[in-house]
Amino acid sequence: MIKVSVFYPSGEGSTFDHEYYRNSHVPLAMKTWGLTDSEIEKGINGPYVAAVHFRFDSLDALNAAMAAPGTGDVMADVANYTNITPVMQTSEIVS
């Protein structure tokens, strides 16, 4: 199992529309990549204002999702809810 986490670091002058993220962006990503579940976090204390976690069955499934025709639209949609450059972490779930 592969987990992709996308973190949005907090910083001076950064903006983030949590409602748009939850109701529009993450559902767009899930539909584009054929996923049924995600975990969205709203930062309360710490270095990130938000994060999302997606699970893929395999690295091949992740690579196929990133190559999907709508992935460019998902990436372009970031400008609709934040001015933060996201940080991605890809992990293998080991337990």
C-alpha positions in Angstrom: 0.0 0.0 0.0 1.3 3.5 -0.9 0.3 6.7 0.8 0.7 10.1 -0.8 0.5 13.0 1.7 0.3 16.6 0.5 1.2 19.2 3.1 0.7 22.9 3.0 3.3 24.8 5.1 2.1 27.8 7.0 3.9 31.1 6.4 3.5 34.8 6.5 1.1 36.0 3.8 -0.2 32.5 3.0 -3.8 31.9 2.2 -5.8 28.7 2.3 -9.6 28.2 1.6 -10.4 25.0 3.6 -14.0 24.9 2.5 -13.0 24.9 -1.2 -10.3 22.4 -0.5 -12.7 20.0 1.2 -15.7 20.4 -1.0 -14.1 20.9 -4.5 -10.4 20.2 -4.8 -10.0 16.9 -2.9 -13.2 15.4 -4.6 -11.8 16.5 -8.0 -8.5 14.6 -7.2 -10.4 11.5 -6.0 -12.6 11.4 -9.0 -9.7 11.9 -11.4 -7.6 9.2 -9.7 -10.4 6.7 -9.1 -10.1 6.8 -5.3 -12.9 6.3 -2.8 -11.3 7.6 0.4 -9.1 10.3 1.6 -8.1 11.9 4.9 -8.1 15.7 5.1 -6.5 17.6 8.0 -6.9 21.2 9.0 -3.9 22.3 11.0 -4.5 23.7 14.5 -0.9 23.9 15.8 2.3 23.1 13.9 4.0 23.8 10.6 1.1 23.0 8.3 -2.2 24.7 7.7 -3.6 21.7 5.9 -2.8 18.2 4.7 -4.4 15.4 2.7 -3.6 11.7 2.5 -4.5 9.4 -0.4 -3.9 5.7 -0.5 -3.1 3.7 -3.6 -2.9 -0.1 -3.9 0.6 0.0 -5.4 3.3 2.3 -6.8 2.0 1.3 -10.3 -1.5 2.5 -9.3 0.0 5.8 -8.1 2.0 6.3 -11.3 -1.1 5.5 -13.4 -3.1 8.1 -11.4 -0.4 10.8 -11.9 -0.4 10.1 -15.6 -4.3 10.3 -15.8 -5.6 12.9 -18.3 -7.2 15.0 -15.6 -4.2 15.3 -13.3 -3.1 18.5 -15.0 -6.5 20.0 -14.0 -6.0 18.8 -10.4 -2.7 20.6 -10.3 -4.0 23.7 -11.9 -6.9 23.9 -9.4 -4.4 24.5 -6.5 -4.5 28.2 -7.4 -8.2 28.3 -6.6 -7.7 27.7 -2.9 -4.1 28.6 -1.9 -1.0 30.5 -2.7 1.1 28.0 -0.8 3.4 25.6 -2.7 2.5 22.1 -1.5 5.0 19.6 -0.2 4.4 16.0 -1.2 5.5 12.8 0.6 5.1 9.4 -0.9 5.4 6.5 1.6 5.1 2.8 1.7 2.7 1.7 4.5 4.6 -1.0 6.3 2.1 -1.7 9.2 
